Amino acid sequence: MKLICKVLTSLGLALGFLCASASVANAQTIKAMTVNYVSTTGQQVRTPLTYHRSVNGVSAFGSGLAYSTSGGYTSSKGYVKKVKGYVPYQLQKDYAYDQMPASLTVKYIKESTLARRVEKQYLKQINAYRATQGLKSFKHNKSLKSKAIVRSKELWQKTSHVRPNGQSYNANLSGYAEVMAVLPAYFLSTGIATTNTGLGAMLVYNTNGLVSYKKTAKTASNELLTCDQEHRDTELNKWATYSEPAFSFHADGSGMMAQLFELGK
């Protein structure tokens, strides 16, 4: 009888060991991924975050409608964060558990830097098209540029040709004219749109994942040259000597654009 008990005990211990071994074999190692947030100039723009996963991977932008049994439909967030004063410079990808790197860097470009670079491309495109129509290129004007930058920021308060102070550059005999374009938010919880969806001016990223100043500008210049005859006529006017565009971007990728024209001498 004692011998039988010993055998059963040994068998039980062996089975327990095997079950424990199987449990350990099935368990996933907890992986850690540290995300660094830096600007294109190498400056840290927010505190690094570390994500720990034992099964699922990490999403770059999250999902728009993630269902929770306790809270219903909620929006899950990814590791790409909105940083005030900056816009993501490079698209990021989702990582499955097996692909998770130990660390990665998300780069951001300063909103004002992005704006100035897009503006340069925009006016270059407008002047190039004017040349095909036998029209002179618009000249730069420092004072007009300052006014345009102010207008691009005012559009966040009131998207209208009537300024917050009640005035308008489109007033009769003012010596000025204005066009504007709205860039909808494409840095969303579900990602960033990378192709022109026909909604007008928008932020565009190249196939290499980097923001494109030229393509972003093109969506705005194309919109204002094709949206209707009035805007096209303003872009192709013969009376203005100077013209200055100004873009204003927010951290979610949305933007406002104002272009002013001045009669000059």
FENVEN-V733814 format. One record per pair of residues at least 24 apart in sequence whose ideal C-beta (glycine too) atoms are under 10 Angstrom apart, sorted by the first residue. I is the first residue (numbers start at 1). J is the second residue. D is the distance in whole Angstrom. If there is no record, write none. Layout:
i | j | d
I | J | D
I | J | D
This chain:
i | j | d
27 | 54 | 8
27 | 55 | 10
28 | 53 | 8
28 | 54 | 5
28 | 55 | 6
28 | 56 | 10
28 | 97 | 7
28 | 98 | 10
29 | 53 | 10
29 | 54 | 7
29 | 97 | 10
30 | 54 | 5
30 | 55 | 10
31 | 55 | 10
31 | 57 | 9
31 | 58 | 9
31 | 95 | 10
31 | 97 | 7
31 | 98 | 9
31 | 99 | 10
31 | 100 | 5
31 | 101 | 9
31 | 102 | 8
32 | 100 | 8
32 | 102 | 7
32 | 103 | 9
33 | 57 | 9
33 | 58 | 6
33 | 79 | 8
33 | 95 | 7
33 | 99 | 10
33 | 100 | 5
33 | 101 | 6
33 | 102 | 7
33 | 103 | 7
33 | 104 | 7
34 | 79 | 10
34 | 101 | 9
34 | 102 | 7
34 | 103 | 4
34 | 104 | 8
34 | 105 | 10
35 | 60 | 10
35 | 78 | 10
35 | 79 | 5
35 | 80 | 8
35 | 81 | 8
35 | 92 | 9
35 | 101 | 10
35 | 103 | 7
35 | 104 | 6
35 | 105 | 8
35 | 106 | 6
36 | 103 | 7
36 | 104 | 7
36 | 105 | 5
36 | 106 | 7
36 | 107 | 9
37 | 79 | 9
37 | 80 | 9
37 | 81 | 7
37 | 83 | 6
37 | 86 | 9
37 | 88 | 10
37 | 105 | 8
37 | 106 | 5
37 | 107 | 8
37 | 108 | 7
38 | 86 | 10
38 | 89 | 10
38 | 105 | 6
38 | 106 | 8
38 | 107 | 6
38 | 108 | 7
39 | 83 | 9
39 | 85 | 9
39 | 86 | 7
39 | 89 | 8
39 | 107 | 7
39 | 108 | 5
39 | 109 | 7
39 | 110 | 6
39 | 113 | 9
40 | 86 | 9
40 | 89 | 5
40 | 90 | 9
40 | 107 | 6
40 | 108 | 7
40 | 109 | 5
40 | 110 | 8
40 | 113 | 8
40 | 114 | 10
40 | 210 | 10
40 | 211 | 10
41 | 107 | 10
41 | 108 | 10
41 | 109 | 9
41 | 110 | 8
41 | 113 | 9
42 | 107 | 9
43 | 86 | 10
43 | 108 | 9
43 | 110 | 9
45 | 81 | 9
45 | 83 | 5
45 | 84 | 9
45 | 85 | 8
45 | 86 | 6
45 | 106 | 9
45 | 107 | 9
45 | 108 | 5
45 | 110 | 9
46 | 81 | 6
46 | 82 | 10
46 | 83 | 5
46 | 84 | 9
46 | 86 | 9
46 | 106 | 9
46 | 108 | 9
47 | 81 | 10
48 | 103 | 8
48 | 105 | 9
48 | 106 | 10
49 | 79 | 7
49 | 81 | 8
49 | 106 | 10
50 | 79 | 10
50 | 102 | 10
50 | 103 | 9
51 | 78 | 10
51 | 79 | 6
51 | 95 | 9
51 | 100 | 8
52 | 100 | 10
53 | 95 | 9
53 | 96 | 10
53 | 97 | 6
53 | 100 | 6
54 | 97 | 8
55 | 97 | 6
56 | 95 | 10
56 | 96 | 8
56 | 97 | 6
56 | 100 | 10
57 | 94 | 6
57 | 95 | 5
57 | 96 | 4
57 | 97 | 5
57 | 98 | 8
57 | 99 | 7
57 | 100 | 6
58 | 92 | 10
58 | 93 | 10
58 | 94 | 7
58 | 95 | 5
58 | 96 | 9
58 | 97 | 9
58 | 99 | 9
58 | 100 | 6
58 | 101 | 10
58 | 104 | 9
59 | 92 | 10
59 | 93 | 9
59 | 94 | 5
59 | 95 | 8
59 | 189 | 10
59 | 190 | 10
59 | 191 | 9
60 | 88 | 10
60 | 91 | 8
60 | 92 | 4
60 | 93 | 6
60 | 94 | 5
60 | 95 | 8
60 | 104 | 10
60 | 106 | 9
60 | 191 | 7
60 | 192 | 9
61 | 88 | 10
61 | 91 | 9
61 | 92 | 8
61 | 93 | 10
61 | 94 | 8
61 | 187 | 8
61 | 188 | 7
61 | 189 | 6
61 | 190 | 6
61 | 191 | 4
61 | 192 | 7
62 | 94 | 10
62 | 188 | 9
62 | 189 | 5
62 | 190 | 7
62 | 191 | 9
63 | 189 | 7
63 | 190 | 7
63 | 191 | 10
64 | 188 | 7
64 | 189 | 5
64 | 190 | 4
64 | 191 | 9
65 | 189 | 9
65 | 190 | 9
66 | 189 | 10
75 | 188 | 10
75 | 189 | 5
75 | 190 | 9
76 | 189 | 8
77 | 189 | 7
78 | 189 | 7
78 | 190 | 9
78 | 191 | 8
79 | 104 | 8
79 | 106 | 7
80 | 106 | 6
80 | 108 | 9
80 | 187 | 8
80 | 189 | 10
80 | 191 | 9
80 | 192 | 9
81 | 106 | 8
81 | 108 | 9
81 | 251 | 9
82 | 108 | 10
82 | 187 | 7
82 | 189 | 10
82 | 250 | 9
82 | 251 | 4
82 | 252 | 6
82 | 253 | 9
83 | 108 | 6
83 | 110 | 10
83 | 111 | 10
83 | 251 | 6
84 | 111 | 9
84 | 250 | 9
84 | 251 | 6
85 | 110 | 7
85 | 111 | 6
85 | 112 | 8
85 | 249 | 10
85 | 250 | 9
85 | 251 | 7
86 | 110 | 6
86 | 111 | 6
86 | 112 | 10
86 | 113 | 9
86 | 114 | 9
86 | 249 | 9
86 | 250 | 10
86 | 251 | 6
87 | 111 | 6
87 | 113 | 9
87 | 114 | 6
87 | 115 | 9
87 | 187 | 7
87 | 192 | 10
87 | 203 | 7
87 | 211 | 7
87 | 249 | 5
87 | 250 | 8
87 | 251 | 6
87 | 252 | 8
87 | 253 | 6
87 | 254 | 9
87 | 255 | 9
88 | 187 | 6
88 | 192 | 7
88 | 203 | 9
88 | 205 | 9
88 | 209 | 10
88 | 211 | 8
88 | 251 | 9
88 | 252 | 10
88 | 253 | 7
89 | 113 | 10
89 | 114 | 8
89 | 205 | 9
89 | 209 | 9
89 | 210 | 7
89 | 211 | 6
90 | 205 | 8
90 | 206 | 10
90 | 208 | 9
90 | 209 | 5
90 | 210 | 5
90 | 211 | 7
91 | 187 | 10
91 | 191 | 8
91 | 192 | 6
91 | 194 | 7
91 | 205 | 5
91 | 206 | 9
91 | 207 | 10
91 | 208 | 9
91 | 209 | 4
91 | 210 | 8
91 | 211 | 9
92 | 191 | 9
92 | 192 | 9
92 | 209 | 8
93 | 191 | 10
93 | 209 | 8
94 | 191 | 9
107 | 209 | 10
107 | 210 | 9
107 | 211 | 10
108 | 251 | 9
109 | 210 | 9
109 | 211 | 6
109 | 213 | 10
109 | 249 | 9
110 | 249 | 9
111 | 247 | 9
111 | 248 | 7
111 | 249 | 5
111 | 250 | 7
111 | 251 | 8
111 | 255 | 9
112 | 149 | 9
112 | 247 | 9
112 | 248 | 9
112 | 249 | 8
113 | 213 | 10
113 | 249 | 10
114 | 203 | 9
114 | 211 | 7
114 | 213 | 8
114 | 216 | 8
114 | 247 | 8
114 | 248 | 10
114 | 249 | 6
114 | 255 | 9
115 | 149 | 8
115 | 152 | 8
115 | 213 | 10
115 | 245 | 10
115 | 246 | 7
115 | 247 | 4
115 | 248 | 6
115 | 249 | 6
115 | 255 | 8
115 | 256 | 10
115 | 257 | 9
116 | 145 | 10
116 | 149 | 9
116 | 213 | 9
116 | 246 | 9
116 | 247 | 8
117 | 211 | 9
117 | 213 | 4
117 | 214 | 9
117 | 216 | 9
117 | 217 | 9
117 | 247 | 9
118 | 183 | 10
118 | 201 | 10
118 | 203 | 9
118 | 204 | 10
118 | 211 | 9
118 | 212 | 9
118 | 213 | 5
118 | 214 | 8
118 | 215 | 10
118 | 216 | 5
118 | 217 | 5
118 | 218 | 10
118 | 219 | 10
118 | 220 | 8
118 | 245 | 9
118 | 246 | 10
118 | 247 | 5
118 | 249 | 8
118 | 255 | 8
118 | 257 | 8
119 | 145 | 9
119 | 148 | 9
119 | 149 | 9
119 | 152 | 9
119 | 213 | 9
119 | 217 | 8
119 | 220 | 10
119 | 244 | 8
119 | 245 | 5
119 | 246 | 6
119 | 247 | 6
119 | 257 | 9
119 | 259 | 9
120 | 213 | 7
120 | 214 | 10
120 | 217 | 8
120 | 245 | 9
121 | 212 | 9
121 | 213 | 5
121 | 214 | 5
121 | 215 | 9
121 | 216 | 8
121 | 217 | 4
121 | 218 | 8
121 | 220 | 9
121 | 221 | 9
121 | 245 | 10
122 | 181 | 10
122 | 201 | 10
122 | 213 | 9
122 | 214 | 9
122 | 216 | 9
122 | 217 | 4
122 | 218 | 8
122 | 219 | 10
122 | 220 | 6
122 | 221 | 6
122 | 224 | 9
122 | 245 | 5
122 | 246 | 10
122 | 247 | 8
122 | 257 | 8
122 | 259 | 8
123 | 217 | 8
123 | 221 | 9
123 | 243 | 7
123 | 244 | 7
123 | 245 | 6
123 | 259 | 8
124 | 214 | 9
124 | 217 | 8
124 | 221 | 9
125 | 214 | 8
125 | 217 | 6
125 | 218 | 6
125 | 220 | 9
125 | 221 | 4
125 | 222 | 8
125 | 225 | 9
126 | 217 | 9
126 | 220 | 9
126 | 221 | 6
126 | 224 | 8
126 | 225 | 8
126 | 235 | 6
126 | 236 | 9
126 | 243 | 7
126 | 245 | 8
126 | 259 | 8
127 | 243 | 9
128 | 221 | 9
129 | 221 | 7
129 | 222 | 10
129 | 225 | 7
129 | 235 | 8
129 | 236 | 8
130 | 225 | 10
130 | 235 | 8
130 | 236 | 6
130 | 237 | 9
130 | 238 | 10
130 | 243 | 10
133 | 235 | 10
133 | 236 | 6
133 | 238 | 10
134 | 236 | 10
134 | 238 | 10
135 | 235 | 10
135 | 236 | 6
135 | 237 | 8
135 | 238 | 7
136 | 238 | 8
136 | 240 | 10
136 | 241 | 8
137 | 243 | 9
138 | 235 | 9
138 | 237 | 10
138 | 240 | 7
138 | 241 | 7
138 | 242 | 6
138 | 243 | 4
138 | 244 | 8
138 | 245 | 10
138 | 259 | 9
138 | 261 | 8
138 | 262 | 9
138 | 264 | 10
139 | 240 | 9
139 | 241 | 6
139 | 242 | 5
139 | 243 | 8
139 | 244 | 9
139 | 262 | 9
139 | 264 | 7
140 | 242 | 7
140 | 243 | 9
140 | 244 | 7
141 | 241 | 8
141 | 242 | 4
141 | 243 | 8
141 | 244 | 6
141 | 260 | 9
141 | 262 | 6
141 | 264 | 7
142 | 242 | 10
142 | 244 | 9
143 | 242 | 9
143 | 244 | 9
143 | 262 | 9
144 | 176 | 8
144 | 240 | 10
144 | 241 | 10
144 | 242 | 5
144 | 243 | 8
144 | 244 | 5
144 | 246 | 10
144 | 259 | 10
144 | 260 | 6
144 | 261 | 8
144 | 262 | 5
144 | 264 | 9
145 | 242 | 9
145 | 243 | 10
145 | 244 | 4
145 | 245 | 9
145 | 246 | 7
145 | 260 | 9
146 | 244 | 9
146 | 246 | 9
146 | 260 | 10
147 | 176 | 8
147 | 178 | 10
147 | 244 | 8
147 | 246 | 9
147 | 258 | 9
147 | 260 | 6
147 | 262 | 9
148 | 178 | 9
148 | 180 | 10
148 | 243 | 9
148 | 244 | 4
148 | 245 | 6
148 | 246 | 4
148 | 247 | 9
148 | 257 | 9
148 | 258 | 5
148 | 259 | 7
148 | 260 | 5
148 | 261 | 10
148 | 262 | 10
149 | 244 | 8
149 | 245 | 10
149 | 246 | 4
149 | 247 | 9
149 | 248 | 8
149 | 258 | 8
149 | 260 | 10
150 | 246 | 8
150 | 248 | 10
150 | 258 | 9
150 | 260 | 10
151 | 178 | 7
151 | 180 | 8
151 | 244 | 10
151 | 246 | 7
151 | 248 | 9
151 | 256 | 9
151 | 257 | 9
151 | 258 | 4
151 | 259 | 9
151 | 260 | 7
152 | 180 | 8
152 | 245 | 8
152 | 246 | 4
152 | 247 | 6
152 | 248 | 4
152 | 249 | 9
152 | 255 | 8
152 | 256 | 5
152 | 257 | 6
152 | 258 | 5
152 | 259 | 9
152 | 260 | 10
153 | 246 | 8
153 | 248 | 5
153 | 256 | 8
153 | 258 | 9
154 | 180 | 10
154 | 248 | 9
154 | 256 | 8
154 | 258 | 8
155 | 180 | 6
155 | 181 | 9
155 | 182 | 8
155 | 246 | 10
155 | 248 | 7
155 | 255 | 9
155 | 256 | 4
155 | 257 | 8
155 | 258 | 6
156 | 248 | 7
156 | 250 | 8
156 | 254 | 9
156 | 255 | 10
156 | 256 | 6
157 | 256 | 10
159 | 256 | 7
161 | 258 | 9
169 | 258 | 9
169 | 260 | 6
169 | 261 | 8
169 | 262 | 9
170 | 234 | 9
170 | 261 | 10
173 | 263 | 10
174 | 262 | 10
174 | 263 | 9
175 | 239 | 9
175 | 240 | 9
175 | 261 | 9
175 | 262 | 6
175 | 263 | 4
175 | 264 | 8
176 | 240 | 9
176 | 242 | 10
176 | 260 | 6
176 | 261 | 6
176 | 262 | 6
176 | 263 | 7
177 | 233 | 10
177 | 234 | 6
177 | 235 | 10
177 | 237 | 7
177 | 239 | 9
177 | 240 | 7
177 | 243 | 9
177 | 259 | 9
177 | 260 | 7
177 | 261 | 4
177 | 262 | 8
177 | 263 | 9
178 | 234 | 8
178 | 258 | 6
178 | 259 | 7
178 | 260 | 5
178 | 261 | 7
179 | 220 | 10
179 | 223 | 10
179 | 224 | 5
179 | 227 | 9
179 | 230 | 9
179 | 231 | 5
179 | 232 | 10
179 | 234 | 5
179 | 235 | 7
179 | 243 | 10
179 | 245 | 9
179 | 257 | 9
179 | 258 | 8
179 | 259 | 5
179 | 260 | 9
179 | 261 | 8
180 | 220 | 10
180 | 224 | 9
180 | 231 | 9
180 | 245 | 10
180 | 246 | 10
180 | 256 | 7
180 | 257 | 6
180 | 258 | 5
180 | 259 | 7
180 | 260 | 10
181 | 219 | 8
181 | 220 | 5
181 | 221 | 9
181 | 222 | 10
181 | 223 | 5
181 | 224 | 6
181 | 227 | 8
181 | 231 | 9
181 | 245 | 9
181 | 247 | 9
181 | 255 | 9
181 | 256 | 8
181 | 257 | 4
181 | 258 | 8
181 | 259 | 8
182 | 220 | 10
182 | 223 | 9
182 | 254 | 8
182 | 255 | 8
182 | 256 | 6
182 | 257 | 8
183 | 216 | 8
183 | 219 | 8
183 | 220 | 7
183 | 223 | 9
183 | 247 | 8
183 | 248 | 9
183 | 249 | 8
183 | 250 | 9
183 | 253 | 8
183 | 254 | 6
183 | 255 | 4
183 | 256 | 7
183 | 257 | 7
184 | 252 | 10
184 | 253 | 9
184 | 254 | 6
184 | 255 | 9
185 | 250 | 8
185 | 251 | 10
185 | 252 | 5
185 | 253 | 6
185 | 254 | 4
185 | 255 | 9
186 | 252 | 8
186 | 253 | 5
186 | 254 | 7
186 | 255 | 9
187 | 249 | 10
187 | 250 | 9
187 | 251 | 8
187 | 252 | 5
187 | 253 | 3
187 | 254 | 8
188 | 252 | 7
188 | 253 | 8
188 | 254 | 10
189 | 252 | 10
192 | 252 | 10
192 | 253 | 6
193 | 253 | 9
196 | 222 | 8
196 | 223 | 10
198 | 223 | 10
199 | 223 | 9
200 | 224 | 9
200 | 226 | 10
200 | 227 | 7
201 | 227 | 10
201 | 247 | 9
201 | 255 | 7
201 | 256 | 9
201 | 257 | 6
202 | 253 | 9
202 | 254 | 9
202 | 255 | 8
203 | 247 | 10
203 | 249 | 7
203 | 252 | 10
203 | 253 | 5
203 | 254 | 8
203 | 255 | 7
205 | 253 | 10
211 | 253 | 9
216 | 247 | 8
216 | 249 | 9
216 | 255 | 8
216 | 257 | 10
217 | 245 | 9
217 | 247 | 8
217 | 257 | 9
219 | 257 | 10
220 | 245 | 8
220 | 247 | 8
220 | 255 | 9
220 | 257 | 5
220 | 259 | 9
221 | 245 | 9
221 | 257 | 10
221 | 259 | 10
223 | 257 | 9
224 | 257 | 9
224 | 259 | 7
231 | 259 | 10
234 | 259 | 9
234 | 261 | 7
235 | 259 | 8
235 | 261 | 9
237 | 261 | 7
237 | 263 | 10
239 | 263 | 6
239 | 264 | 9
240 | 264 | 7
241 | 265 | 7
